Amino acid sequence: MRLPSSVPCCPAILAAWMFMLGSCAQAATRIADSLAQADVQKAVDAAVDGDTVQLPAGTATWTASVSVTGKFITIRGAGIDKTTIVGGDYAPSTTRPTHRVFEIAVKPGGLTRLTGLTIDGGTGAKDTYNKGMIAVAGDSTTWRVDHLRIRATRTSAMHVSASGGVIDHNSFLLVGWIFGIYGFNGGGSYGDAAWAEDTDLGAGDKAFFVEDNEFAATERSVALDGWKGQRIVVRHNTFRNATIGNHGTESSGRLRGSRSFEIYDNVIQYTGPNWPSAIGFRSGTGVVFNNRISGDFQEAMRVDNYRDWRAFAPWGIASGESPFDKNDVNDDGQPAVYDTGTHTGAPEAPVLVCAGKTWTDNQWRGYSVFNTTTGRSSIITSNSSDSLVARVDRSYGEVNLAWNPGDGFKIQRCLVALDQMGRGKGNPVTGTVPAPAAWPEQVEDPTYVWNNTLNGRVGRLVSSSPRIQDGVDFFNGTPKPGYTPYAYPHPLVSEQPAAGVNP
């Protein structure tokens, strides 16, 4: 193994590479007796740091995981479609848990690698827990998953809770509504650590890398998603009918939203019916550039904030009252109330009407209206002189705001929602019950978007939230000042291909 010329001049990374070079000189190859799960696990258990476990050609169905822990090793198949493992038991029951095909806890000090085989989800009931077929976790930044064909049919292809490594030169086939890769690498139980650190775009140790892969879906699916402070770099991939997204600090409960993203030099192709966007964000900050998008998308990219219109525990709705947000307040520190009144319009109305008001058109856009009778609120999208429209979203099965005659209202304002796009490092938040229950003073940290195309025209990022604004929280057509991408190809992408496949 030769040290790539593109490795950044960093003593820690150089030391790790030199350690791996020394380990490779001592390494042994252990050949599994068969492709049966028990024989592969036996070979893995016998391996020591730096060893390679060689899997034979053939096809086997596993009903238990192969686990790697406490060592850095390579697991190598005979090649794509030469070594095939079928996951045989994803459906949960009262007597057995769901399982993964590989559970890998990466160890610092050397390279952990999975390469050169096919993993097939098989047929049967879907995994309601969506645990994924491959899981990578741990505190090492030197791991690689490459030259695999992964056919995800009943659960997502991968879960990643480790940073620094690379997923490269794989083929992902997503059959039906199946996710590709979930990322949860923000640190700790909830991802709080990532939100208390600098963003550090262009670094090689905090994000995990997804590069030079192909994602294809039989119907529109999400290739990449994540939360829990996810940091991710997505570059030089091809996506066919598979979109890119992330979660915010909302529907996942205590888990924090995605922290950062770097998405560039990808091709996204869509042949299905009209869809909102190829790339969707609900949290975090980053850069998006040089992507070529085609298909029936309304927009190239879209950002949203679900807490605009729904109260997700434990954070609450971002209406001007949640202690976790930056709110407009009075001199005494209480939420400022800008106007009040009573609905005088029709029953079960989606539009609030208050006869006698003399509002200026759209003066309340981006504020929130609170129904003091029902206790629900939502962000205001427009208003006329005596009526206003708040956002109604049925994503979670209910109409979140309606008006009946006599319903009281008040208008308040959240200035910045926790972890929304355009905000970065803040004060630490800890605990199962998040504490302190206070705005963490998150710094301004806009997203920058440039040189993307949608069907040959300029591809832009648009906002579904009146609170998240172009020119403030994100910038279209503007490269990020001072940004330099991390070395490409990733330094862990060695010059040695997996057996039976091309590099």
Number of C-alpha atoms within 10 A of each C-alpha: 11 9 14 15 9 12 18 14 9 8 9 9 17 14 12 17 23 15 14 19 17 13 18 17 11 10 15 16 16 18 18 19 14 17 23 19 18 16 16 23 19 14 20 25 16 11 21 16 21 24 23 24 25 23 25 21 17 15 17 17 19 19 17 19 19 21 16 21 15 14 22 28 27 23 24 23 28 21 23 23 19 17 20 26 24 19 26 19 24 29 18 15 8 5 5 10 13 18 23 26 27 20 19 24 22 27 22 17 20 25 27 28 22 23 25 28 30 23 26 22 27 17 13 12 13 17 18 12 13 20 19 27 27 23 21 23 19 18 15 20 26 26 30 24 22 25 28 26 22 26 24 26 23 29 27 28 29 23 23 22 23 28 28 23 29 25 25 26 23 24 20 22 24 29 20 14 17 24 27 28 24 25 25 29 33 30 20 14 16 24 24 25 22 27 29 17 15 12 21 14 21 17 15 23 17 24 28 26 23 23 24 19 21 20 23 24 25 14 17 21 21 26 26 21 22 25 29 29 31 33 32 28 25 22 24 20 21 20 23 22 22 28 24 23 23 24 26 28 28 26 17 16 14 21 22 28 33 34 36 29 24 22 22 23 19 22 18 23 21 22 13 12 9 11 13 13 23 26 23 22 25 24 32 30 28 26 24 27 22 18 21 22 27 19 20 19 20 13 18 27 24 20 23 21 26 22 24 28 24 26 20 17 13 18 21 17 26 31 32 27 19 21 17 25 26 21 23 21 17 10 8 7 9 12 19 19 15 13 10 15 17 20 21 19 19 13 14 12 14 19 20 27 24 21 14 11 12 11 14 11 14 15 15 23 18 23 25 25 29 21 23 15 13 15 10 18 28 26 30 27 21 18 20 16 16 16 20 22 20 27 23 20 16 10 10 9 7 9 12 20 24 18 23 21 16 14 18 19 23 17 21 26 26 25 18 23 28 30 28 28 30 25 24 26 20 21 17 16 21 16 11 11 11 17 12 14 15 15 18 21 17 21 13 15 19 21 27 24 24 21 19 24 18 23 14 10 13 15 24 20 24 19 20 15 21 17 24 22 16 16 12 13 19 24 20 19 16 15 16 17 7 5 11 10 13 18 14 12 17 20 21 21 20 15 12 10 15 21 18 15 16 11 14
